[in-house]
Amino acid sequence: MKAVVNTQYGPPEVLHLMDVEKPTPKKNELLIKIHATTVNRTDCGFRDPQYFIVRLVGGLFRPKKKILGSEFAGVVEEIGNDVKAFKQGDSVFGLSTINFGAHAEYICIAEEKSIGLKPVNMSYNEAAAICDGAFLALSNIKKIDFKAGIKILVNGASGSIGSAAMQLAIYFGAEVTAVCNTGSLELMKSLGATEVIDFTNEDFTKRDNQVFDVIIDAVGKSSFFKCKKLLKPKGLYFSSELGYLSQNIYLALLTPLLGGKKVLFPIPKDTKEDILFFKKIIEEGKYKAIIDRIYRLEQIVEATKYVETGQKTGNVVINME
Ligand SMILES: NC(=O)c1ccc[n+]([C@@H]2O[C@H](COP(=O)([O-])OP(=O)(O)OC[C@H]3O[C@@H](n4cnc5c(N)ncnc54)[C@H](OP(=O)(O)O)[C@@H]3O)[C@@H](O)[C@H]2O)c1
């Protein structure tokens, strides 16, 4: 099969499209023919690690997983003898966070992992584009007590994690203020934001007439200290980045002991239960895939370079149909 292989850490050019052996499913696994995958910031973070912790997980000197790609949507081509919940020909979508492997024509994944039947109202491109940002956002959303009238600000609401965090917060009943680029203002309103702030015109942290229960910095460009005065006395701050000198880790350990405004930094964990939750809210019409650009697998270097500009709106898809 064709796959994008990287045998060393480095710039996008370490990614090479080549022929590799097609995987064979174990007893509890499905062999999926991938119709769509994505290039996301997690792929980029594991291809060229900026944090030492990534090397601890992904390989100290060279990558242990040589095929990246964590999101996929496709069709079950073969099943192992013990597989009960899926059959040949099922359309599925899911996430392969630890093993990656979705930048290829086929992937094997155990049926108990984060995989579910594809939402009936989504294309393969759309279904591939919801998983990574949605799971990362959900790990924050799960920590929030959604009481009536809750107000949440999402910084970087036009990104993959941000657009997911915003849609989930609205789904659970929050009033959301979205901070995004000029080109995404209308999109944010269409997704249900109560208020939109164009970060190119205004620094939201300078506001002194508004407070929020929760601030989610989904692009990691702000900080707890800049946002603190915009938080209510027991307000919560989340960030998708470790922050200057990894401060968000230390603040997440310290601030809960002090009893006031808190930084939380939950470790994301994807589950099958979450995949089924996303399938449900997508089919209810309450959650949409946001796609910026679609590339082919042969264009993986170009797609990766675009993702690394940090300027995508939502997600970048690789179509393999
Ligand atoms: N914690 C984790 O496990 C994890 C995993 C994956 C990614 N991440 C991190 O999470 C962050 C977001 O990733 P993503 O894929 O969701 O984002 P993204 O898709 O790369 O997009 C970022 C979006 O934020 C907007 N933006 C840029 N600067 C901004 C600012 N100062 N204020 C408000 N909006 C701004 C960009 O708009 P423009 O087009 O105008 O620039 C773009 O639409 C990245 O820093 C990434 O490294 C964390």
The ligand as a Tripos MOL2 file, in Angstrom:
@<TRIPOS>MOLECULE
LIG
   48    52     1     0     0
SMALL
NO_CHARGES

@<TRIPOS>ATOM
      1 N1         -2.4310   20.0300   23.9710 N.am      1 LIG1
      2 C1         -2.3010   19.1870   22.9520 C.2       1 LIG1
      3 O1         -2.2550   17.9850   23.0980 O.2       1 LIG1
      4 C2         -2.2710   19.7790   21.5650 C.ar      1 LIG1
      5 C3         -2.4750   18.9550   20.4700 C.ar      1 LIG1
      6 C4         -2.5330   19.5290   19.2200 C.ar      1 LIG1
      7 C5         -2.3190   20.9000   19.1020 C.ar      1 LIG1
      8 N2         -2.0340   21.6450   20.1960 N.ar      1 LIG1
      9 C6         -1.7860   23.0920   20.1000 C.3       1 LIG1
     10 O2         -3.0220   23.7690   20.1010 O.3       1 LIG1
     11 C7         -2.9140   24.9550   19.3340 C.3       1 LIG1
     12 C8         -4.0760   25.0510   18.4050 C.3       1 LIG1
     13 O3         -4.0400   24.0410   17.4390 O.3       1 LIG1
     14 P1         -5.1810   24.0000   16.3720 P.3       1 LIG1
     15 O4         -4.8180   22.9280   15.4130 O.co2     1 LIG1
     16 O5         -6.4890   23.9510   17.0170 O.co2     1 LIG1
     17 O6         -5.0050   25.4560   15.7790 O.3       1 LIG1
     18 P2         -4.8350   25.8930   14.3320 P.3       1 LIG1
     19 O7         -5.8630   25.0880   13.6280 O.co2     1 LIG1
     20 O8         -3.4120   25.8210   13.9760 O.co2     1 LIG1
     21 O9         -5.3940   27.3550   14.1980 O.3       1 LIG1
     22 C9         -5.1370   28.4150   14.9580 C.3       1 LIG1
     23 C10        -6.2470   29.4240   14.6560 C.3       1 LIG1
     24 O10        -6.1320   30.4310   15.6360 O.3       1 LIG1
     25 C11        -6.0950   31.7030   15.0060 C.3       1 LIG1
     26 N3         -5.1610   32.5630   15.7310 N.ar      1 LIG1
     27 C12        -3.8400   32.7310   15.5170 C.ar      1 LIG1
     28 N4         -3.3390   33.6110   16.4020 N.ar      1 LIG1
     29 C13        -4.3660   33.9850   17.1760 C.ar      1 LIG1
     30 C14        -4.4780   34.8730   18.2600 C.ar      1 LIG1
     31 N5         -3.4370   35.5640   18.7270 N.pl3     1 LIG1
     32 N6         -5.6810   35.0320   18.8360 N.ar      1 LIG1
     33 C15        -6.7540   34.3520   18.3850 C.ar      1 LIG1
     34 N7         -6.7210   33.5070   17.3410 N.ar      1 LIG1
     35 C16        -5.5260   33.3210   16.7550 C.ar      1 LIG1
     36 C17        -5.5870   31.4500   13.6060 C.3       1 LIG1
     37 O11        -6.0890   32.4940   12.8010 O.3       1 LIG1
     38 P3         -5.1580   33.1830   11.6490 P.3       1 LIG1
     39 O12        -5.3940   32.3600   10.4390 O.co2     1 LIG1
     40 O13        -5.6510   34.5580   11.4770 O.co2     1 LIG1
     41 O14        -3.7330   33.1420   12.1490 O.co2     1 LIG1
     42 C18        -6.1380   30.0650   13.2830 C.3       1 LIG1
     43 O15        -7.3960   30.1110   12.6920 O.3       1 LIG1
     44 C19        -1.5670   24.9010   18.6430 C.3       1 LIG1
     45 O16        -0.6990   25.7720   19.3340 O.3       1 LIG1
     46 C20        -1.1210   23.4840   18.7980 C.3       1 LIG1
     47 O17         0.2570   23.3450   18.8590 O.3       1 LIG1
     48 C21        -2.0530   21.1160   21.4200 C.ar      1 LIG1
@<TRIPOS>BOND
     1     1     2 1
     2     2     3 2
     3     2     4 1
     4     4     5 ar
     5     4    48 ar
     6     5     6 ar
     7     6     7 ar
     8     7     8 ar
     9     8     9 1
    10     8    48 ar
    11     9    10 1
    12     9    46 1
    13    10    11 1
    14    11    12 1
    15    11    44 1
    16    12    13 1
    17    13    14 1
    18    14    15 2
    19    14    16 1
    20    14    17 1
    21    17    18 1
    22    18    19 2
    23    18    20 1
    24    18    21 1
    25    21    22 1
    26    22    23 1
    27    23    24 1
    28    23    42 1
    29    24    25 1
    30    25    26 1
    31    25    36 1
    32    26    27 ar
    33    26    35 ar
    34    27    28 ar
    35    28    29 ar
    36    29    30 ar
    37    29    35 ar
    38    30    31 1
    39    30    32 ar
    40    32    33 ar
    41    33    34 ar
    42    34    35 ar
    43    36    37 1
    44    36    42 1
    45    37    38 1
    46    38    39 2
    47    38    40 1
    48    38    41 1
    49    42    43 1
    50    44    45 1
    51    44    46 1
    52    46    47 1
@<TRIPOS>SUBSTRUCTURE
     1 LIG1         1 GROUP 0 **** ****
